[in-house]
Amino acid sequence: MSTLWRINVYVTLFFAAVVSVCLVVLLRQAEADVQRELGAAQVLVDYLAEAAPNDPERFVRLEGYLRHVRLELVAAGESSTLNATQTHDRLTQFLYPQPAPLHRIALSDGRALLLAIDPQDEVEEAQDSIVQLLGVFALALIMSLLAIRWAVRRGLLVLDDVLLALQQIGEGQLAVRLQTYPLREAEQLAEQFNKMAAALQSAQAENSQLTRALLNLQDTERSRLGQTLHDDLGQYVAGMRAQIKLLQVVREQPQTVLSVAQVLEEHGQQLQTGFRCLVRDLYPAMLDHLSVAQMLEHLQEHWQQSHGGQCRLHVFNTLPLLTVAQKNQLYRFLQEALTNVSRHAQATEVQIWMQYKAGAVRLLLRDNGSGCAVPHQGLGLRSMAERARTLAAQLHIQARSKRGWSIYLYLPMVGE
């Protein structure tokens, strides 16, 4: 059953309940009115029964003018029509259940005057009231159903548009937008939907741009790795092979063999150092064994040696134990932040504050660089934002003009 039909059924049932209550009240009131009116008619019948023998013709002329009382003058041997004309429908039986008594007054000339109480006028009034009540409620029900159909159809058309737009978004058509509607609620719904679609479209564009940047970075890293292996490590390997060939030639010359061995040792040490640097850039294996404080100190020393700036580290309270994945993400986050400082801020000093308080790790990084009005949304900041999202942390970046950047990371610890 559709929503519109369900609403129609509910409204019809409500109207039926109200009509039933009104009918009960109306019938109770009509019953009381019938009893009261027919009680007064019974008094009139009793009076007429006493006064009619004196002048029956005069009272017969009153027929048609008396309310709730019927008169009939019959000759001897004639049958009365009063009993035949009395109605016995259900409404009359409900309002006046007792049978109407028939008074027969014998006259001196052999005729008889018949008097009877007639509730039909009062019953017809009650019947007219019931018909009017049902008519009014029927008209009100029809008008209500039409109004509901008109209003609900307008709302359902809006829902149909929203459903179609959601299906299009589910198919990847993020450029779809809803039109404006005259209804205030529908207009608010369309406005929020359009904002959501615009945000999804913007996020998709940013993700596409980030994906392209990551692919370019991946290609750049592969090129740099290949160049490092070829130019640096490859040369050492080639030189060591040449020295080994030389050893085969001068194997009978101990002094030359010793000199070549020293060269091989130096090349091997340089080769080992190059591999360690390469592995450290690819994945800092020491994170598996270092604490968070030691990791920060290592990053501090490495950045100072690499960039020549001053990095001050302030650690408050005992830092919690982080998983290897969390330490890796936090390390990469700080590494990217410090790289951005060295590349874009022209800063000579960086200060890092780290504190564990109220079940959360708070990290603040500030530099004394030039700053800018709006931070450039490059790959570095996007990478930092993605790592903060991976850590389920909150990231706030503020660029202070001529006072450097301020980067704040709030990392709640689950289960603390």
C-alpha positions as CSV (number, residue, x, y, z in Angstrom):
1,M,0.0,0.0,0.0
2,S,1.4,3.4,-1.0
3,T,1.9,6.2,1.5
4,L,-1.0,8.2,0.0
5,W,-3.5,5.3,0.3
6,R,-2.3,4.7,3.9
7,I,-2.9,8.3,4.8
8,N,-6.3,8.2,3.2
9,V,-7.3,5.1,5.2
10,Y,-6.1,6.7,8.4
11,V,-8.0,9.9,7.8
12,T,-11.2,7.9,6.8
13,L,-11.0,5.9,10.0
14,F,-10.6,9.0,12.0
15,F,-13.6,10.6,10.4
16,A,-15.6,7.4,10.9
17,A,-14.7,7.4,14.6
18,V,-15.7,11.1,15.0
19,V,-19.0,10.4,13.1
20,S,-19.7,7.4,15.3
21,V,-19.3,9.5,18.5
22,C,-21.4,12.3,17.1
23,L,-24.1,9.9,16.1
24,V,-24.2,8.3,19.5
25,V,-24.5,11.8,21.1
26,L,-27.1,12.9,18.6
27,L,-29.2,9.7,19.1
28,R,-29.1,10.1,22.9
29,Q,-30.2,13.7,22.6
30,A,-32.9,12.8,20.1
31,E,-34.2,10.0,22.4
32,A,-34.4,12.4,25.3
33,D,-36.2,15.0,23.1
34,V,-38.7,12.3,21.8
35,Q,-39.5,11.2,25.3
36,R,-40.0,14.8,26.5
37,E,-42.2,15.8,23.5
38,L,-44.3,12.6,23.5
39,G,-44.8,13.0,27.3
40,A,-46.3,16.4,26.7
41,A,-48.4,14.9,23.8
42,Q,-49.7,12.2,26.2
43,V,-51.0,14.9,28.5
44,L,-52.8,16.5,25.6
45,V,-54.3,13.2,24.6
46,D,-55.6,12.6,28.1
47,Y,-57.2,16.1,28.0
48,L,-58.8,15.5,24.7
49,A,-60.1,12.1,25.8
50,E,-62.0,13.8,28.6
51,A,-63.3,16.8,26.6
52,A,-64.0,15.1,23.2
53,P,-67.4,13.4,24.1
54,N,-69.0,16.9,24.6
55,D,-68.2,18.1,21.1
56,P,-66.4,15.5,19.0
57,E,-66.8,17.3,15.7
58,R,-64.9,20.3,17.0
59,F,-61.9,18.2,18.0
60,V,-61.9,16.3,14.7
61,R,-61.4,19.6,13.0
62,L,-58.1,19.9,14.9
63,E,-56.6,17.0,12.9
64,G,-53.6,18.2,11.0
65,Y,-52.9,21.0,13.4
66,L,-51.8,19.0,16.4
67,R,-48.2,18.0,16.7
68,H,-47.5,14.4,17.8
69,V,-51.3,13.7,18.2
70,R,-53.6,12.0,15.6
71,L,-57.4,12.1,15.7
72,E,-59.9,10.0,13.7
73,L,-63.7,9.8,13.9
74,V,-65.1,6.5,12.7
75,A,-68.6,5.3,12.3
76,A,-70.0,2.1,13.8
77,G,-68.6,-0.9,12.0
78,E,-65.8,1.0,10.2
79,S,-62.1,0.1,10.7
80,S,-59.5,2.6,11.8
81,T,-56.5,3.7,9.7
82,L,-54.4,4.8,12.6
83,N,-52.7,1.5,13.3
84,A,-52.0,1.0,9.6
85,T,-50.3,4.3,9.1
86,Q,-48.0,4.0,12.2
87,T,-44.4,3.3,11.1
88,H,-42.3,0.8,12.9
89,D,-38.8,1.5,11.4
90,R,-35.7,0.9,13.4
91,L,-35.1,4.5,14.2
92,T,-38.6,4.9,15.6
93,Q,-38.2,1.7,17.6
94,F,-35.0,3.0,19.1
95,L,-36.2,6.5,19.9
96,Y,-39.7,5.4,21.1
97,P,-39.6,1.7,21.9
98,Q,-42.9,1.5,23.7
99,P,-46.0,1.0,21.4
100,A,-48.1,4.1,21.1
101,P,-51.4,3.5,22.9
102,L,-54.7,4.0,21.0
103,H,-57.5,5.7,22.9
104,R,-61.0,4.8,21.7
105,I,-63.8,7.1,22.9
106,A,-67.3,5.9,22.3
107,L,-69.8,8.6,21.4
108,S,-73.5,8.7,22.1
109,D,-74.4,8.5,18.4
110,G,-72.6,5.2,18.0
111,R,-69.5,6.6,16.4
112,A,-66.0,6.4,18.0
113,L,-63.3,9.0,18.4
114,L,-59.8,7.5,18.1
115,L,-56.8,9.3,19.7
116,A,-53.2,8.2,19.3
117,I,-49.7,9.6,20.0
118,D,-47.6,10.0,16.8
119,P,-43.8,10.2,17.3
120,Q,-43.1,10.4,13.6
121,D,-42.6,14.2,13.4
122,E,-39.9,14.0,16.2
123,V,-38.3,10.9,14.6
124,E,-38.2,12.7,11.2
125,E,-36.4,15.6,12.8
126,A,-33.8,13.3,14.3
127,Q,-33.5,11.6,11.0
128,D,-33.0,14.9,9.2
129,S,-30.3,15.8,11.8
130,I,-28.5,12.5,11.2
131,V,-28.7,13.0,7.4
132,Q,-27.3,16.5,7.7
133,L,-24.5,15.3,10.0
134,L,-23.5,12.5,7.6
135,G,-23.6,14.9,4.7
136,V,-21.4,17.4,6.4
137,F,-18.9,14.8,7.5
138,A,-19.0,13.2,4.0
139,L,-18.3,16.5,2.4
140,A,-15.5,17.3,5.0
141,L,-14.0,13.9,4.3
142,I,-14.0,14.3,0.6
143,M,-12.5,17.8,0.9
144,S,-9.9,16.6,3.3
145,L,-8.9,13.6,1.1
146,L,-8.6,15.9,-1.9
147,A,-6.5,18.4,0.1
148,I,-4.3,15.6,1.4
149,R,-3.9,14.2,-2.0
150,W,-2.9,17.6,-3.4
151,A,-0.4,18.3,-0.6
152,V,1.0,14.7,-0.4
153,R,1.4,14.5,-4.1
154,R,3.5,17.6,-4.1
155,G,5.7,16.2,-1.3
156,L,5.9,12.8,-3.1
157,L,7.0,14.5,-6.3
158,V,9.9,16.1,-4.3
159,L,10.8,12.7,-2.9
160,D,10.7,11.2,-6.4
161,D,13.1,13.9,-7.6
162,V,15.4,13.2,-4.6
163,L,15.3,9.5,-5.2
164,L,16.2,9.9,-8.9
165,A,19.0,12.3,-8.0
166,L,20.4,9.8,-5.4
167,Q,20.3,7.1,-8.0
168,Q,22.2,9.3,-10.4
169,I,24.8,10.1,-7.7
170,G,25.1,6.4,-7.0
171,E,25.9,5.9,-10.6
172,G,28.7,8.5,-10.4
173,Q,26.8,11.5,-11.9
174,L,27.9,13.9,-9.2
175,A,27.0,17.0,-11.2
176,V,23.2,16.4,-10.7
177,R,21.4,19.1,-8.8
178,L,17.8,19.6,-7.5
179,Q,15.6,22.4,-8.7
180,T,14.1,25.0,-6.3
181,Y,10.6,24.2,-4.9
182,P,7.9,26.5,-3.6
183,L,7.6,24.6,-0.4
184,R,9.9,25.8,2.4
185,E,10.8,22.4,3.7
186,A,11.4,21.1,0.1
187,E,13.5,24.0,-0.6
188,Q,15.7,23.3,2.5
189,L,15.9,19.7,1.5
190,A,17.0,20.6,-2.1
191,E,19.5,23.1,-0.7
192,Q,21.1,20.5,1.6
193,F,21.1,17.9,-1.1
194,N,22.8,20.3,-3.5
195,K,25.4,21.1,-0.9
196,M,26.0,17.4,-0.3
197,A,26.4,16.8,-4.1
198,A,28.7,19.7,-4.5
199,A,30.9,18.5,-1.5
200,L,31.0,15.0,-3.1
201,Q,31.9,16.4,-6.5
202,S,34.6,18.6,-4.8
203,A,35.9,15.6,-2.9
204,Q,36.0,13.5,-6.0
205,A,38.0,16.2,-7.8
206,E,40.4,16.5,-4.9
207,N,40.8,12.7,-4.7
208,S,41.4,12.5,-8.5
209,Q,44.0,15.3,-8.2
210,L,45.6,13.6,-5.1
211,T,45.7,10.3,-7.0
212,R,47.5,11.9,-9.9
213,A,49.9,13.7,-7.5
214,L,50.6,10.4,-5.7
215,L,51.1,8.6,-9.0
216,N,53.5,11.3,-10.1
217,L,55.3,11.2,-6.7
218,Q,55.5,7.4,-7.0
219,D,57.1,7.7,-10.4
220,T,59.4,10.4,-9.1
221,E,60.4,8.2,-6.2
222,R,61.0,5.3,-8.5
223,S,63.1,7.4,-10.7
224,R,65.1,8.7,-7.8
225,L,65.5,5.2,-6.4
226,G,66.6,3.9,-9.8
227,Q,69.1,6.8,-10.2
228,T,70.5,6.3,-6.7
229,L,71.0,2.6,-7.3
230,H,72.5,3.2,-10.7
231,D,74.7,6.3,-9.9
232,D,75.8,5.6,-6.4
233,L,75.4,2.0,-5.4
234,G,75.9,0.8,-8.9
235,Q,79.2,2.6,-9.2
236,Y,80.4,1.1,-5.9
237,V,79.5,-2.4,-7.1
238,A,81.3,-1.8,-10.4
239,G,84.3,-0.5,-8.6
240,M,84.4,-3.4,-6.3
241,R,84.2,-5.8,-9.2
242,A,87.1,-4.0,-10.8
243,Q,89.1,-4.3,-7.6
244,I,88.4,-8.0,-7.4
245,K,89.6,-8.4,-10.9
246,L,92.8,-6.5,-9.9
247,L,93.3,-8.9,-7.0
248,Q,93.3,-11.8,-9.3
249,V,96.1,-10.1,-11.3
250,V,98.3,-8.9,-8.4
251,R,97.7,-11.9,-6.1
252,E,101.5,-12.5,-6.0
253,Q,102.1,-8.9,-4.7
254,P,101.1,-8.7,-1.0
255,Q,101.5,-5.0,-0.7
256,T,99.2,-4.3,-3.7
257,V,96.7,-6.9,-2.4
258,L,96.6,-5.1,0.9
259,S,96.0,-1.8,-0.7
260,V,93.2,-3.2,-2.9
261,A,91.6,-4.9,0.1
262,Q,91.5,-1.5,1.9
263,V,89.8,0.1,-1.1
264,L,87.3,-2.8,-1.2
265,E,86.6,-2.3,2.5
266,E,86.0,1.4,2.0
267,H,83.7,0.7,-1.0
268,G,81.8,-1.9,1.0
269,Q,81.4,0.5,3.9
270,Q,80.2,3.2,1.6
271,L,77.9,0.7,-0.1
272,Q,76.5,-0.4,3.3
273,T,76.0,3.3,4.4
274,G,74.2,4.0,1.1
275,F,71.9,1.1,1.6
276,R,71.1,2.1,5.1
277,C,70.2,5.6,4.0
278,L,68.1,4.2,1.2
279,V,66.3,1.8,3.6
280,R,65.8,4.5,6.2
281,D,64.1,6.8,3.6
282,L,61.9,4.0,2.4
283,Y,60.9,2.6,5.8
284,P,62.3,3.7,9.2
285,A,62.8,0.2,10.7
286,M,63.9,1.7,14.0
287,L,60.2,2.6,14.7
288,D,59.5,-1.0,15.6
289,H,61.9,-0.6,18.6
290,L,61.8,3.1,19.6
291,S,59.3,4.8,21.9
292,V,57.4,7.8,20.8
293,A,59.8,10.2,22.6
294,Q,62.9,8.5,21.1
295,M,61.2,8.6,17.6
296,L,60.8,12.3,18.0
297,E,64.4,12.8,19.1
298,H,65.6,10.8,16.1
299,L,63.4,12.9,13.8
300,Q,64.7,16.1,15.4
301,E,68.3,15.2,15.0
302,H,67.8,14.0,11.4
303,W,66.0,17.2,10.4
304,Q,68.7,19.4,11.9
305,Q,71.5,17.5,10.2
306,S,69.6,17.5,6.8
307,H,68.4,21.1,6.8
308,G,70.7,22.9,9.1
309,G,67.9,24.6,11.1
310,Q,67.2,24.6,14.8
311,C,64.5,22.2,16.0
312,R,63.5,22.3,19.7
313,L,61.5,19.4,21.1
314,H,59.3,19.7,24.3
315,V,57.7,16.6,25.6
316,F,55.4,16.8,28.6
317,N,54.1,13.9,30.7
318,T,54.7,10.2,29.8
319,L,53.6,9.5,26.3
320,P,51.3,6.4,25.7
321,L,52.4,3.3,23.8
322,L,51.4,3.5,20.2
323,T,51.1,0.7,17.7
324,V,53.7,0.4,14.9
325,A,51.1,1.6,12.4
326,Q,50.3,4.7,14.6
327,K,54.0,5.5,15.1
328,N,54.6,5.2,11.4
329,Q,51.8,7.5,10.5
330,L,52.8,10.0,13.2
331,Y,56.4,9.9,12.0
332,R,55.4,10.5,8.4
333,F,53.1,13.3,9.5
334,L,55.9,15.1,11.4
335,Q,58.4,14.3,8.6
336,E,56.0,15.9,6.0
337,A,55.4,18.9,8.3
338,L,59.1,19.5,8.8
339,T,59.7,19.1,5.0
340,N,57.0,21.7,4.3
341,V,58.7,24.1,6.8
342,S,62.1,23.7,5.1
343,R,60.6,24.0,1.5
344,H,58.0,26.8,1.9
345,A,58.4,28.7,5.2
346,Q,62.1,29.8,5.0
347,A,62.2,29.1,8.7
348,T,65.4,28.9,10.8
349,E,63.7,27.5,13.9
350,V,61.0,25.0,14.6
351,Q,59.5,24.1,17.9
352,I,57.5,20.9,18.7
353,W,55.4,20.5,21.7
354,M,53.9,17.0,22.5
355,Q,51.7,16.3,25.5
356,Y,49.5,13.4,26.7
357,K,46.5,14.7,28.6
358,A,42.9,13.6,29.3
359,G,43.2,10.5,27.1
360,A,44.5,12.3,24.0
361,V,47.9,13.1,22.5
362,R,48.3,16.8,21.6
363,L,51.0,17.8,19.1
364,L,51.8,21.4,18.2
365,L,54.4,22.5,15.7
366,R,55.4,26.1,15.1
367,D,58.0,27.8,13.0
368,N,59.4,31.3,12.7
369,G,59.0,31.5,8.9
370,S,57.4,34.1,6.8
371,G,54.0,32.4,6.8
372,C,51.3,33.3,4.3
373,A,47.7,34.4,4.2
374,V,46.4,30.9,3.1
375,P,48.4,27.7,3.2
376,H,49.0,26.3,-0.2
377,Q,46.9,23.1,-0.6
378,G,49.7,21.1,-2.1
379,L,50.5,17.5,-1.9
380,G,52.3,17.9,1.5
381,L,49.3,19.4,3.3
382,R,46.9,16.9,1.7
383,S,49.3,14.0,2.7
384,M,49.2,15.4,6.3
385,A,45.4,15.6,6.2
386,E,45.1,12.0,5.0
387,R,47.5,10.8,7.7
388,A,45.5,12.6,10.4
389,R,42.4,11.0,9.0
390,T,44.0,7.6,9.1
391,L,44.9,8.2,12.8
392,A,41.3,9.4,13.5
393,A,42.8,12.7,14.7
394,Q,41.8,16.3,14.3
395,L,44.1,18.6,12.3
396,H,44.2,22.4,12.4
397,I,46.6,24.4,10.3
398,Q,46.9,28.1,10.7
399,A,49.1,30.4,8.6
400,R,50.2,33.4,10.6
401,S,51.4,36.3,8.5
402,K,55.2,36.9,9.1
403,R,55.0,34.6,12.1
404,G,55.2,31.2,10.4
405,W,52.8,28.3,10.5
406,S,51.0,26.6,13.4
407,I,50.1,22.9,13.0
408,Y,48.0,21.3,15.7
409,L,47.1,17.6,15.9
410,Y,44.6,16.2,18.4
411,L,44.9,12.4,18.6
412,P,42.4,10.7,21.0
413,M,43.5,7.3,22.3
414,V,40.7,4.7,21.9
415,G,40.0,2.8,25.1
416,E,41.7,5.4,27.4
